[in-house]
């Protein structure tokens, strides 16, 4: 029987890869996106216009769906987004939901986003549906935010000190999401997804420098400098304060966690950060420019 799979967050880091992998498998896919005309979805994907906070659009997108991939927490303002999507899934008769959460979800030390994920996980577990929860660590792709500084020969702002994390390749997360959506043996599981080692920002910078063949320098930020940077980027004071709690948690070693869940599900070792960097070095603009004044 051909079933419909709904992917929310369908143009994001994980969602877009989930869509691509499902299409490659020949699955019938519907993608929830705010702007279908600009989403760049693969051929054959049914686009559903909507947003995870718009209950009506989510309900419409859930119609006729058998399994749904839920991406509903992007910040503290999304405290109740997962619950709304879960209620829409249950009302539509969806059989299985897979929630993209975050490592240490629910731990107040991880900031407002972590608390929101905790509430989302609670709603998923209480849904009465088949459920799977994915808790990825920091994405390797987060370092794409370094590209602009590197292309201009500037040091990269670092707000995490030397805090180590089990940096995970988003492709591994997406591959496991697909397995959880269509495969057996995952219902009722919560997977904590990490890479094979913990890495500090300095360790990531060193690996990236080797791949790019040029210096990757970091500029450590104080908490006040971090707050200024976040607010200048459009964050509210409340959100910035929540992020500072998360930053402190990581800097103090709270996220220095490695698990074997990726290998358990995929039957192979988790990809390393260096593997991710090798495969995405073009996104950093090729050869790095030296800093002004040498170096």
C-alpha positions, 0 to 999 in steps of 0.5 A, spaced: 500 500 500 502 506 498 502 511 504 503 519 504 508 521 508 508 528 511 515 532 512 514 539 516 520 543 516 521 541 509 526 546 506 531 546 513 537 542 514 534 535 516 527 536 513 530 537 506 535 531 506 529 527 509 525 529 503 530 527 498 531 520 501 524 519 501 523 521 494 529 516 492 526 510 496 520 512 491 515 514 497 509 518 496 511 525 500 508 531 502 512 537 504 509 543 508 513 549 506 511 557 507 513 558 500 512 552 495 514 556 489 521 557 492 522 551 496 526 547 490 522 541 492 524 534 488 519 532 482 514 528 485 513 532 492 506 534 493 507 541 496 502 544 502 503 551 503 503 552 511 507 553 517 508 549 523 505 555 528 499 555 523 494 550 526 489 550 520 495 549 515 498 543 519 491 540 519 490 541 512 497 538 510 495 532 515 489 529 511 490 522 508 497 522 511 500 515 514 506 518 517 509 525 519 516 528 520 515 533 525 520 539 526 516 544 530 521 548 535 526 553 532 526 557 538 522 559 545 516 562 541 515 555 539 513 552 546 506 549 544 508 548 536 509 540 537 503 539 541 499 543 536 502 538 530 501 532 534 493 534 535 492 535 528 496 528 526 491 525 531 485 528 529 487 526 521 488 519 523 496 519 522 499 512 524 506 514 526 510 521 528 517 522 528 519 528 532 526 532 531 528 534 538 535 536 541 540 533 545 538 534 553 531 536 551 527 538 557 534 540 561 533 547 563 540 548 563 540 548 555 536 554 555 529 556 552 529 552 546 531 545 550 525 547 554 520 547 548 523 541 546 522 537 552 514 540 552 514 537 545 517 530 547 511 530 552 506 531 547 509 526 542 509 521 548 502 522 550 499 522 543 497 515 543 500 514 536 506 510 534 512 515 536 520 516 535 524 521 538 530 523 535 535 528 539 541 530 535 547 533 538 550 540 534 550 539 527 556 539 523 553 544 518 553 549 524 560 551 522 557 554 515 556 560 519 563 561 519 563 561 511 563 569 511 568 571 516 573 566 513 572 568 505 573 575 508 579 573 512 577 574 519 577 570 525 570 566 526 566 569 533 566 563 538 561 563 543 562 556 546 569 557 549 572 550 549 566 546 550 566 539 547 560 536 543 558 530 539 558 534 533 553 530 528 553 530 520 545 532 519 545 526 513 546 521 519 540 524 522 536 524 516 537 517 514 535 515 521 529 519 520 527 516 514 528 509 517 524 511 523 518 513 518 518 507 514 522 501 518 520 497 523 523 496 530 523 504 532 517 505 535 517 508 542 525 509 542 528 516 543 535 516 539 540 521 542 544 522 535 552 524 536 558 523 531 563 518 533 567 523 538 567 530 542 570 536 538 571 543 541 570 549 536 578 549 536 578 542 534 573 543 528 577 549 526 583 545 526 579 539 522 576 545 517 583 548 516 586 542 514 580 540 509 580 548 506 588 548 506 588 555 510 587 558 517 581 558 521 582 562 526 577 563 532 575 569 536 573 568 543 567 572 545 565 574 552 558 573 555 556 580 554 559 580 547 555 574 545 549 577 548 550 584 544 552 579 537 545 576 538 541 582 539 544 585 533 542 579 529 535 580 531 534 576 537 530 578 543 533 580 550 529 574 552 531 569 547 538 572 547 538 570 555 536 563 553 541 562 548 546 564 553 544 559 558 545 554 553 552 557 551 554 556 558 552 549 558 556 547 552 562 551 555 562 548 561 562 541 558 554 539 559 554 537 552 560 532 551 556 526 550 557 521 545 553 515 544 552 509 539 545 510 537 547 512 530 551 506 529 545 502 532 540 504 527 544 505 521 549 499 522 555 503 520 559 508 524 557 515 525 560 520 520 566 524 522 566 532 522 572 531 517 568 527 513 562 532 513 567 538 511 570 534 506 564 533 502 562 541 503 568 544 502 565 548 496 560 551 501 566 555 504 568 558 498 574 554 496 581 557 498 581 561 504 584 568 504 589 570 509 588 575 514 590 582 513 597 583 516 599 576 514 598 570 518 
